[in-house]
Amino acid sequence: QSALTQPASVSGSPGQSITISCTGTSSDVGTYNLVSWYQQYPGKAPKLMIYEVSKRPSGVSNRFSGSKSGNTASLTISGLQAEDEADYYCCSYAYNSTLVFGGGTKLTVL
Amino acid sequence: EVQLVESGGGLVQPGGSLRLSCAASGFTFSSYWMHWVRQAPGKGLVWVSRINSDGRSTNYADSVKGRFTISRDNAKNTLNLQMNSLRAEDTAVYYCVSGHVVLDYWGQGTLVTVSS
C-alpha cells in the first residue's frame, strides 16, 4: 500500500493552466478507472473535485478536469483563480480492495 | 443536507484504546459504504478502513490491521472505529466519509492524540 506519487508543489499565475500528476502502479491507477481528486483548504475537510478519472460532481467548476494515461492520472485546472490555492490529493482504488492516496500537492496561485 | 459528525477523539496514552463514532444524517445511511480517513498534523490524507452498507464486509490499511475495527449501526445511523494498541503514529485527525470507492461527503474530523 505505497502512496501514490504527486509533486509536492505546483504554482501558476491567475488565468494560466496547471496540471498535477499522480503516479501509481499497475495495482492501482494503471488497472482501475477509479481515480478521484480532492481539494483541501487549511483546517478544512477535503472536498471531492473529480471522480472516476474525469467525471465532475455537480457544482464543481468545469475549469477542473481529469485524465489518465497508463499508471499516471492528472488533474488540470484551467483559468487559474486565487480561490484555487489549496492542497490537492489524488486517490485510487487498489487491487486488494483498499484505497490509496497520493502525498498531496500544494497549489500556489502567484 | 448530508451531515457527518465525528466524536470520541482525545488524548490517550500509547498502548491505550479509543472508540470513535460518526453520526450520519441527511441521506439513507444504510445504503452507503462508509470510510475512515486520517491526517496527521501537517501531513497528507491516509485511508484507514471501509465497511459496506450492511456491515458484513470490511477492509483495512496494513498499518491498522489487527488493531482497529470498523463497525456500523444502521438502526442508529452511526459509524464506529474501535482503536486498540494505539501508537504515537496514530496521532491524527480522523474523518468519517461516505461513499463506495468515491469519497463523496466528509465530516469535519475528530483529533486523536497518542502521547504519554
Chai-1 contact restraints between the chains, C-beta under 6 A:
chainA,res_idxA,chainB,res_idxB,connection_type,confidence,min_distance_angstrom,max_distance_angstrom,comment,restraint_id
A,Q1,B,D62,contact,1.0,0.0,6.0,A-B,restraint_1
A,L34,B,V101,contact,1.0,0.0,6.0,A-B,restraint_2
A,S36,B,V102,contact,1.0,0.0,6.0,A-B,restraint_3
A,A45,B,W106,contact,1.0,0.0,6.0,A-B,restraint_4
A,A45,B,Q108,contact,1.0,0.0,6.0,A-B,restraint_5
A,P46,B,W106,contact,1.0,0.0,6.0,A-B,restraint_6
A,L48,B,D104,contact,1.0,0.0,6.0,A-B,restraint_7
A,Y51,B,V102,contact,1.0,0.0,6.0,A-B,restraint_8
A,Y89,B,L45,contact,1.0,0.0,6.0,A-B,restraint_9
A,Y93,B,V101,contact,1.0,0.0,6.0,A-B,restraint_10
A,S97,B,N59,contact,1.0,0.0,6.0,A-B,restraint_11
A,T98,B,N59,contact,1.0,0.0,6.0,A-B,restraint_12
A,L99,B,W47,contact,1.0,0.0,6.0,A-B,restraint_13
A,F101,B,L45,contact,1.0,0.0,6.0,A-B,restraint_14
A,G103,B,G44,contact,1.0,0.0,6.0,A-B,restraint_15
A,G104,B,G44,contact,1.0,0.0,6.0,A-B,restraint_16
